[in-house]
Amino acid sequence: MSESQKLTQEEIRLQQDRERKAYWRRWGCYLSDRQWGTVREDYSADGSAWDDFTFEQSHYRAYRWGEDGIAGISDNHQRLCFALALWNGNDPFLKERFYGLSNAQGNHGEDVKEYYFHLDNTPTHSYLKFLYKYPHQAFPYWQLEQENKKRGLKEQEFELLETGIFDQDRYFDVTVEYAKKSDEDILIDIQVTNRAQESASIHLLPTLWFRNIWSWGYEVDKPKLKIYEQSADYSVIEAQHPDLGQRWLYCANVGSPLLFTENDTNHQRLSSGQTNDFPYVKDAFHQYVVAGKQDAVNPNQIGTKFAAYYTLELEAGETKSIQLRLCDRPDLETPFGQTFNDTFQLRQQEADEFYQRVSPDEKSPELQQIERQAFAGMLWNKQYYHYVVDTWLEGDPAQPKPPESRQDGKNSNWIHLHTDDVISMPDKWEYPYFASWDLAFHMIPLAAIDPDFAKKQLERLTREWYMHPNGQIPAYEWNFDGVNPPVHAWAVWRVYTIEQEMYGRSDKKFLERVFQKLLLNFTWWVNQHDEQNNNIFQGGFLGLDNIGVFNRGGDLPTGGQLSQSDGTSWMAMYCLDLLTIALELAQDNDIYEDIASKFFEHFLYIVDAMNHMGSEGAALWNEEDGFYYDVLHLPNGDNLDLKVRSLVGLIPLLAVTTIEQKTLDKLPGFNGRIQWFIKERPQLSRNLACMEGCDHTSRRLLAVVNQDRLRLLLAKMLDETEFLSNYGIRSVSKYHQNHPYTFETDDQSYEVAYEPAESQTKMFGGNSNWRGPIWVPINYLLIESLQRFDYYYDGNFRVECPTGSGKMMTLWEVAAELERRLINIFMTQDNGKKPVFGNMTKFNHDDNWKDLLLFNEYFDGDNGAGLGASHQTGWTGLVAKLIMQQSKYK
């Protein structure tokens, strides 16, 4: 794949971008799906982001830090944006962004209430395809809010389909496609299909605008949009920006006026008694189209926001299209026509060739479709993310000074953080901000199609304008101080090996650069979360939200301290990941042998503490139950196992790696050190297999769990009455359905029961649930761990799978079985339904819906239905990597 003549066209574009010969990534799908309700747009005294900038305000209030839109694109610093606005003639709003409930409005937290789908995308965004389903009738904003408000935690969310708005197929399919003729020439094709049995009309407003950089009191040249040329066939709009330069938007066959306004706040609507600095404001197109106010737009046809206004009349089943073109040339002789159409066909063909090259192994058409849409979702979830914390805390010169309380409030310890980057987001509506441990998982499938992007993302979070001076990696926007599992080193190593295996490139500079920063982060972890200096770690909620008996990230209701099985296991895994990287770097620089020795020894101390000591003599391993638990250390000196069978007790399986004899032979310094350590510290190596006395061909196994405990844990994990679902490993054992764990304090009772679907508690906002559902990222790590164990045991370690079935499998076969079950979430079953769709009839049976996949945040532990964020292709996109692996090894 390294020979240029064998590269696909998309690979050539990636190479040109890498070598800075062409900037194919400058333009992409970098608009957010939701900018309102975010921390960076919140200037309140108490950090109530959802209330400080509401959905209603988003129509007429200018954003400070970014932009949002439907099926949109922008340049990589979001100076110039393009997206689609629509009106069906009945809505109270011009539809310029997706609607959803805030955290307080939803009975299970925030939730987008629209149907849109990421159908295709390539790493350079040379081809993109997006589908939005827009109803004919007035969008049921009020009904969705009121019905969800009525429902309690034990009830399901009220969804858009339940309103009946799509009955009799009274909706439009709006498909937006982009194809790049060059890195600065973007062709846009918008197709609208009327799915109803009667005619219908729709108003389309493809919109071009500048992010507002001029309203905040800084000396900047204001950008400008104006008409450059008009003809019978098309109009040309010129965009002038002080940094970006000039661009031109060609709009074919515009019959209605060209609309111009400013991307400025409508202060008259925002607050009574205020006046506007300019007569033309952000919501002018809404006023013009929906309210019929002809004077709302600038008659001089200049501004910072522009829309070409199209009205389409469509018969039943009819499709019409609109074509536009955004480029760096004002003098195209034939901007539209056959060449325009041919470019779309060519880019689609090149996308097919690229994905066939990336994943060449034979698979069914349905698996190909799942894999392709998963990759598309991963790429569509890129977003421009701008947040300068010290500026945000101090406020802007032209705006009211923020309350003093903010100086000690949210993210106030992160004044060094200065982001101005395109970042992979979990879900651009529900989580339109980066989350460090989510991002680590995103990079695994992304490395398969774009290792350069994956490496830059992992590097970025360790750079000095992200990482805290004390070594902490920022967690996520709502609380950069939060503590996520330390999986960054794992992702760095996996991205390195994926590029090595797939593309034949070993980027040791990347490996070394990030490794150096991770040493700081590891030290931060040890200093902050090993409170007793005994190699037993805490960490709080650690990304698993409500999995604990109580909020593990706050003050314990009993007082005392909590020793965490997952926190300690994550640190054991962190040691092994850094050890693995150090051994790779030591191949070229023997200084890293010493560092490798350090992590080898630290790992042994953690393993010993987990299995034999714990804090004050209480081990995390419970011999009677054959399981790992968190241990609560009470103020009176008593130790109490919190006996919840959850992923907390399975995460110890993740800390496993092997060392080859040939590696030891190449690294005599490291080999000598571990031999000395084993001899002088025999009690610390008692949990390790084959570290001495092995024949010359043997590999070494480093793992938290020994062979006996591996069998005990897998017996529970692979039991269908406990963890094993038809769709993967549950986050809490089904045992707790009939045997909930209860914990009493003097004034309160706490309970953990098996809850396979949405959360029945408001802990951490209530919008995710780790008490029963299936989470793809942890399942993925479990699969990798089983494969590593099998690699060491060479297929000779067999277990019953499922437990009690009498069917014996190697650990590799167990891993493959888990892969199959996870992929099965998205596969059509014998009853014609896909588990991910649950009981949604439209998705399961309608030909225009059933192949449109949603990659949810997590999945029902019993039936596999998708739950939580509906477009979290981020870490659920790991299913694409699972399909690649399954196809390769089947």
N, C-alpha and C positions, 0 to 999 in steps of 0.2 A: 504493500500500500504506500510505500515511501517513494516509489518511482513516479515522477510527475505524469508520464504518459499513461499510467494506469489509473490515475485519479479520476473520480467523477467530477463533474463540473462544480458541484457544491464543495467538494474537497479542495478544488483549485481556488475557489473563492475564499475558503478558510485560510488557505496558504497565503494568498495575496494579502489578506487582512493581517495575518501573523507577521508578514514581512513588510507591512505598511506600504504596499504597492497600490492598494485600494482599500477604502474604508467601508467595507460591506456591513459592519455592525453599527455604523453611525446612526442609521435609521432602523427602528424596530418597534415592536409592540410594547412600548415603555410607559404608556399611560396607565395610571391606576384605574381600578374599577370603582374605588371609593376613596376620596380624599377627605370628605367631611367626617366628623366624629373621630378623628385621629389625634393622638397626643400632640403631634407637632403643629396642628392647627388650633390647639387649645390654649387659650390665654386666661383661663379662669383662675380664681384664687384657690379652689379646692381640687383641681385636676379632674373635673367632671367633663371629660372630652365629648361624650355623646350629647350632653346638654349645651355645651358651649358653642358647638358648630353643628347644627342639625341638618337633616335632609332638606327641609323646606328652605333653610338659609342657603343651601348649596346652589340654588337657582339664581340668587341675586347677590351673593357675597363673594368677593374675590378671594381666592386661596393665596396663602403666603408662601407655602413650601412646595407645592406641586399641583398637578392637574389630574382630572379624571374624565372619562368619556366612554362611549360605547364603541367597541371594536376599533379602538384608536391606535395611532402611532405617534411617535415624536422622534426628535433627534436625541442623542444620548445624554444631553444636558437639559432636555425638555425646554428648549427655547421656543420652538415652533411645534404646534400640535395639530393633529387632524383626527376628527372622529365624526360619528354620525348622530344627528338628531332627527327625531321622528314625531309625527302627530297623526293620530287616527281620526281626527275630527271630533272626538268625544272626550278625550282626557282633559283633566283640569290643568295639566302641565304639558309643556313641550318636553318630550322625553329626551333629555340630554345625558342622563346617567341612570344606572340601575338603582332600583328601589329595594330597600330591605329594612328590617326592624333593628332598632338599637338594642343594646344588651338588656335594658330595663323593659322594653316593649315585648320581647320574645319570651315565651314561657320556658325556653331553653337557651336564652341568650340571643345575641345578634344573629341575624340570618337573612341572606339575600332572598328576595321573593320574585325572581325572574328566571326565565329559561333561556340560557345561552350556552353555546358549545364551541370548544376549540377543535376544529376539524383537521387542521394541518398547519405545519410550520417547519421551517428549516433553521439550522443554527445561524446562518447569516441573514435570516428573514428575507431571503430572495423570493420566497413564496409563503403566503399566509392565507388561511381561510377560517372564517368565523361565521357562526349562524346564530341569529337572534329570533325568537318567536314572539311576535308582537300582536296582541289581541285587537280585534276590530272595535270592541266596546270599551267604554271608559275603564281604565285600569282601577282595580278595586283596592285602592290605598287604604281607605277607611275600614273596609271590611276585614282586611288582613290584620290591621292593627287591633281592631276591637275584638275579633275572635281569638287572636292569640293572647290578648290581655285577659280574657275570661278563663283560659285554660291553665291548669295547674301543672306542677312538676311531674305528676304521674300520668299526664295526658300527652299524646303526640302533638307535634307542631301542626298548625293549620297551614296548609300549603296552597299555592296559587291555583293548582288544578282543581282543588276542592271548591273553589268559588264558582265553578261552572263557566268561567270566562272563555275556555277553549272548546266548549260544547259545540257540536255541529261544525267543528273545524273552522270556526269564525276567527281566523287569525292570519297574519302574514308571516311567511318565512323570509327573513331578510338576511341574505348572505353577502358578506363583504370579503372580497379577495384582493390581495396585493401581490404584484409581481414586479421585481426590480429588473429594469432593462440594464441598468448599471448601478453602481453604488450610490449615485446621486439622481437616479431617474426611476421614480416609483409609479407604476401603473395601478389604478384603482378601479375595480369593477364591482358595482353594487347591484345585486339582483333581488327583486322583490316578487314573491309568488303569493297569489291569493289562494289559500287552501279551502276557502268556503265554497258553497254551492251557489252563492249569489255574488254579484259584483260588489266591489268595495273600492274606496279611494284612500290614498295615503299621501301625506305630506312628508317629503324627505329634504333634510337640510344638511348636506355634507358641509362640515364646519372646519375652518382653518383659523387658528388663533395663537397668540403669544402668551406664554406664562407671564404673569404680572410681576415685573421687576422694578416698576417705576413708582409705585404708590407708597413706598415704605420710608422715604426720606433720604435716600442716597442719590448721589449725583451719577445718573446713568442717562444715556441717550435712549429716548423712548422709541421702540420699534414701530413700524407702520405697515399697514396693508392698504393697497389701492388698486384700482383698475389699471392694467397695463395695456390691454388690447381687447376689443370686442369685434366679433364677426358674426356672420349668419350661422356658422357651425359651432363656434365655441367662444368662450370668454377666457381671458388670462388675467389672473390676479398676481400682483407683485408683492412679495414679502421682503421687507428690509429690516435687518436686525444688526445691532452694533457688533455683536460677536460672531453670529452665524453667517452674516453676509446676506446675499440675495438669493431668493428662491422664487419659483413661479408655479402657480397652480392653474392648470388648464381644466376648464369645466365644459363638457360637451353639451350642446343642445339645451341651454338654459332658456326656458320660456318666460319665467317670472323674474322679478327684479333681483338684482344682486344686493344682498343685505350687509350693512356694515354697522358696527358699534364698537364700544370699548370694553375690554375685559376688566371693568372697574365695578366696585361695589355700588349697588343701588341703596344709598344711605337712607333714602326716604322710606323704603320698605323695611330696612333693618331696624330703624328706630324712629319713632314719631318725633317730629320737631327738627329732624336733621334735613339738610339739603344736600344735593349732589353737586360735586365740583364740575361735572360735565353732564350734559343732558342725555347722553347716550351711554347706557350701562350694560352690565353683564346679562341681564334677563330681557334685553330688548327684543330678541327674536321670539321669545315667548309672548311678549306683549304684542308684537306685530302679527304673528301667526294665530295665536289662540285668542287673544283679546281683541284683535282687529285694530290696534292702534297704529295707524300709518306713520305717525310722527315719532314713533319710538326708535326708528333707525336713522342713521345719518344720511341726509339727502345729498351731501357732498361725496358720499361713497368712499370714505377713508375711515380708518380706525385700527384697532388691534384685534378685532374679532370679525370674521367674515363667514357668510353662509351663502351657498348657491341654493336657491329655493325651487324645488321641483314638486309638482303635484301629479300623481299618477292615478289614473282610473284603470282598474283591473277587473276583467271578467272572471267568472268562476274558473279556477285552475290556471289562470294566465300568469305569465312571468314577463316582467319588463326589467330593463337594466339601465343603469346610469354609469357613465365612464368619466373618470377624472385622471389627472396626471400631475404629480408633484416632482419638479426637477430643478436643475441648476442652469437651465437654458431658457431664454425668452423667445428663441427664434426657431422653434420646431416647425418645419413646413407641414408635416402631416402628423399631428399628435395622436390622432385616432385612426381607426381603419384596420386593415387586415394585419399589419405588422403588430399593432396593439394586441389583437386577439391571438396572434401566433405566439407572442411572448408568454401569455398565460399558459398556453398549451405546452410550450417548451419548458417553462419552469416547473410545471406539474410533473412532466416526464423526468426532469432532472431530480426532483424530489424523490420520485419512485426509485430511480437508480441509486440515489444516495442511501436510502433506507435499506435497499436490497444489499448494498455493499456492507453496511453496518451490521445487519442481521441476516446473513445469507442462508442460514440453515432452514430446512423445510419446515413449514408450519401451515396450519389450516388458514383459510381466508379469514375466519373469525378471529383467530389469534393475531393475524397480521393487522387486522383492524384495531384490536385492543391496544396492541403495541404502538401503532402509529398515532392513535388518539392520545395515548399516554405521553408520548414524546411531544406531541403538539401542545398538550396542556402544560408540560414542563416549560416549554419555550414561551408560550403566551403569558406565563406568570412572571416573566421578567418585568421589572418596574424601575423607573427612575426614582431614586430615593434621596431627598435633600433635607438635611436637618443639621443646623449648626447650633449646638446647645447653648453656648454662651450668649449668642445673639438672641436666641429664643427666650432665655431667662431675662435678659436685660430689656428686651423689647426694641422696636424700631423707632427712629427719630420722629417719623410722621404719625405714629400711632400712640394711643394712650399708654402710659407706663404700666407694665404689668404689676399686679399686687406683690408686695414684699414677701408674702408667704411662699411664693414660688422659689425664693432663694434657698429655702430649706426643704423644698418639696420634691416632686418627681424628677428624677434624672439630674438633680442639681449637683451631684458629685461627678458628672461627666462633662465638664466644661471643655475638655479637650476634643470631644467628639465632633467631627466635621465631615459629614457625608455629602457626596455630590456624585453619585454613582448609579449605574444600572445594576440591580441586585435581584437575585432569585427570591421570590416571595412564596410563602406557603399558599396563599389564596388572595388574589388582588382585591377582593371585596371584603371577605371576613377578616383576613389578616394582611392588610396592605402595608406591611412593614416586615423587615427581616427578623427572623428568630434564629439564633445561632445554631441550635442543635437541629432544627428543621433543615437549615441550609446544608448542613453536613450530609444529610441523607439525600437531599436534592442532587448533590454533585455526583452520586454514583451512576444513575442513568445518564446524566448530562455528560459525564466523562466519556461515555461510550460514543456520543455523537459530536462532542465539542470539548475535548480535554483542555484546550487553551482557556476557555471560559471557566471551566470547573476549577482550574488551578488559580486563576485570578481571583475568583470568589473566595476561595479558602485563604489565599494570601491576604486579601483585603481585610478580613476580620482580625488579622493579627498585626495589621499596620498600626503605627503610633497614633493615627487620627481615629482609630476605632478602639483598639485595645487600651484599657486603662493603664496608667503608669505603674500601678501595682501588679499588673499582669492579668487582670480579669478580662475575659472576652465579654462584650456586651450581650445581654441575654435577648431582650426584645424591647420594643419601644415603650410598652406600658410600664416596664421596670427594668432598665439596663442593669440594675443591681441584682436582679434575679439570678438564680443558679440553675443552669441547665446541665444535663449530663455531659461530661467531657469526652465527646465523640469526635472532636476536631482532628486529633491525631489519627484515629481510625480512618476518617474520610481522606485525609492527606495520603496515607499509605495506599488506600484502595484506588484513588485517582491515579497515583503514580503507577501502580501495577496494571490498571486498566489501559492506560496509554501505552505502557510497555508491551502488553499482550496484543492489543488491537492495532497499534500504529508503529510498533517497533522503536519507540523513542523512550529513553530513560532520562528524564529531566531531573538530574540530581541537584541542580542549582535550586530548582523549586523546592525539592525535598529538604535541602539544607537550610534554605532561607526561612521556611515555615518552622522547621524543627527548632531553630534558635529561639524563635518567639514562643514556641510551645514550652520551652524550658521555663520561661517566666510564668506562663500560665500554670504549669504543674506546681511550681513553687508557691504561687498564690493559693492553689487548692490545699496544699499541705499546711500552709500557715493559717488559713481561714477555717478549714473544716475538719481538722484533726485536733479537736479541742483538748483532748487528754494526752496528746502526743504518744498515742499507743497504736497507731495505724488502723484505727477504726474511725470511719468518716461519717459526717453528717451531710448537710447540703440542702435540707428542706424538701420542698415538693419535687424537685429534680425532674420537672417536665411531666410528671405523672399526675398532676392536678389533685384529684380527689381520691387517689388510691389508698391513702392512709386512713386510719381510724379517725383522726382529726387532722387539722391543717398542720402538716409537718414543717411548713415554712414560717409559722408564727410561734408565739409563746405557748408552751405546752400547758394544757389545762391542769395538769398535776404538778407543774414545776418539774425540776430535774432536767435530764438530758435524754436524747434519743440517739442510739447507735443504729445506723441504717444499713441494712443488708445491701440495698441497691447502691447507695452512695459509696460504700466500701468496695463493692464489686466493680463499679465504674472506675474507681481509682486503680484497682488491680488490672483492669483492661487497659487503662491509660498507660500504666507502667509497661505492659507488654507491647502496646503500639509504639511507644517511644523506644523501647528496646529494639524492636524490629527495624525501625527507621535508623537507629544508631548503628546497628550491624550492617545495614546496607551502605551507609556513609563510610563506615570503617573499612570497607573494601578499598577505598581510595585514600583514606586519611586515618592512620592508626590512633590519632587522638580520640576518635569516637569509640575506641575500644573501652577506654576508661568510663565514658558516659554510659555505654551499654552495660558495663558491670554495675554501675550505680542503680540502674533500673531493674536489673536482674535481682539484686539484693533487696531493693525496696519491695519488689513483688513478693519475694519470699516472706518478708516481715508481715505484709498485709495478709497473705494466705494463712500464715500461722495465727495471726490475730483473729481472723474470721472463724477458723475451724477449731481453735484450741483455747484462746484466751478471751477475746472480746474485751469490753471495758469492765474493769473491776471483777474479772473472773467469769463474766457471762458471755459465752460464745454465741455467735449469730446462728450457728447450726444447732437445730433441735434434734437430738439423737432419737427421742421417742417418736417424733412425727416424721423424721427423715426429710426435713425441709428447713430452709433458711427463713428467719423472721427478723423484723426490726425488734430491738430490745429497748424497753423503757427503763431508765435508771431513776428511781424515785428518790426524793430528797432524804428519806429515812434509810437509804442504803439498799433497799430491795431492788431486785431486777425482775422485769416482767416481759416475757415474750408476747408480742402482739400477734396472736396466731391467726393472721389472715393469710390464706393461701392465694397469693397474687403474683404478678410478675416480679415483685420485689424479691421473692424467693427463687425465681428462675434466672434472674439477671446474673447470678454467679456463674452460670454456664457460659456467659459471653467472654469471660476472661480465659482465653486459651490460645496458645500458639505452639509452634514446633520450631526446633532449631536443627538444622542438618549437620551431619558430621563434617561435610566438606566446608561448611561455614566455620566450624571450630578449627579445622586444620589451617584455614587461611588467616585466622585471627589468634595467634598464639598468646597474645597478651590477655585477651578476654578469656580464652580457654583456661589459661593458668589461674586466673583469678577465680573463676567459678569452681575449679577443682579445689583450690585452697579453701574457698568458702564452704563447700560441701563437707570437706574434711573437718574444718574447725567449728562449723555450725550444723552438725548433723540433725539436730532437732528441727531446724528450719526447712530441711529438704525432705522431711518424712512424707510430705504430701505430693512429691513429684515422682513421676515415672521415668525410669531410664535416664538418670542423670549421671550414673557411674556404673561401671561393670558391664557396659554394653559392647557388642562387637563393633567392628569398624564401620559397618554400613548403617548402624542404627541412627535414628533421629531422636531428638529429645522432645519431651512433652512438658510444657509449662501450663498448668491449669489450676484454678481454685479448687475444683472438685476432683477427687480421686475416682477410681473405677467404681467402688462400691456406692459412693454418693451420686455418681452419674446415673447408675441404674435406679436408685431410689427416686431421684428427681424426674427422670424420664418416665418412670412408671406413673407418676401423677400427671406429668405434662401430656402424655399420650393417652390418657384415660378420657373417654368421651363423656363420662359423668363428672369430669373435673375440668381440665383445661382444653382438651381437644374438641374443636367444633368442626363441622363439615367445611368451614371456611377459614381455618387457621387456629392459632392459639389464643384463647380468651385472656383478658387482662386480670380477671379474678375467677377463681374456680367456681364451677356450677355447684359444687358442694355447698356453698354458702347460700344457695337458693332456699334450701330447707334447714340450713344450720347457720343463720347469720351470726357474725361475731359481734358481741356486745362488750362495751367497756363502760364502767360506772365510775364517776367521780362523786364528790360530795353533793354537787348541785346539778349534775347533768349526766345524761345517758347518751353514749355514742354507739352507732351500729354500722357495720359493713355487711351488706347483703349482695347477692349476685343480681346485678341490674344489667341485662344484656343490651339495652337500647340507650335512650337518653338518660342523662343524669337526673336523679331525684333529689339532688342537693344543689344549693347555690354556691357551693365552695368553688372558688376561682371563677366566678361568673356564671357557672352552670352551663356553659356552652360546649363542654366536652366531658367525656365520661370514661374513667379508667377502672370502673368496677364491674366489668364483664365484657364489653365489646372487644372486637378484634382490631388491633392497630398494626398496620403493615410494617412500620419501621422496626419494631421490636421483633416481630416475626422474621423479618429479613436477617437481623443479627443472629437470631437463634438458628436459622438455616445455615448461615456461614459457620457458626460454631460447631454444629453437628458435622459439617463437612471437614472441618479441621480435626475434630476428634477422629473421624473415620480415616483421614489421611494418616494419622499416627497409628491407629490400630490396624490399618491396611485391610479393612473389610472384615476383620475377625471379631469385632464387637457387635453382637446382635441383640436386639430387644424386641419385645412384643409390640406390635403397632397395628391397630389400636390395642391398648392394654386390655387383656382378657379375651382377645380375638383368636389367640393361638397362632397368629401369623407373625413369623419372625422376619425382621428386616435388619440389614446393616444400617449404620447411622447415615450413610450416603443415601440409602433408599428412604429412610425416614425424612431426610431433608427434601428429597424429591417429592415425597408425598405431601409435605407441608407446602411446597411450591405449587403443586397441583391444586390443593385446596384453596389457596389464596387466589390463584388465577381464576378458579371456578366462580368466584364472586361475580365476575364480569361475563361469564359464559352462558349461552342459552341452554337451559335444562330440558329434560324430556317433556315437561309441561309447557314448553314454549316461552318460559319466562327467564329473565336474568335475576339472580338473587339481589344484585345491587339496587334494582328498582323497587324491591319490596312489593307492596300491593297497588302500585300506581298503574292502573289499567292502560292508560294512554301510552306509557312508556313500554309496557310489556307486549302490546298487541297492535298498535298503530304503526303502519309501515313508514310513516314520516317521523317517527319518534324512536322506534325500538333499537336502532343502531347508533343512537346518540348517547354516548356514555358520560356518566358523571363519576368523577374520581373523588369520592368523599373523604373526609378527615378520618373516619373510623366506621366500623361495620357491626351490625347486630350480632351478638355472640351466638344466637340461635339460628337465625334465618339469613344472615349475610346482607341484610338491607343496608344501604348507605345512610350514614348519619353525620351530623355536624356539618362543617363547612362543605359545600357541595362541589367546589372547584379546587379542592386542595390536592391537585395533581402533584404538588410539591413532593411530599414523601410517599404518597400513595402511588406516584409515578414509578416507584421502585418495581411495580408490577411489570413494566417494560423490560427491566433487567432480568426479572424472573423468567419471563417468556424467552428471552435470549438464551438464558442458561438451560431452561428445559428443552428448548429446540436443539441446542448444541449437544446435550448429553443423553437425549432420549434413546 
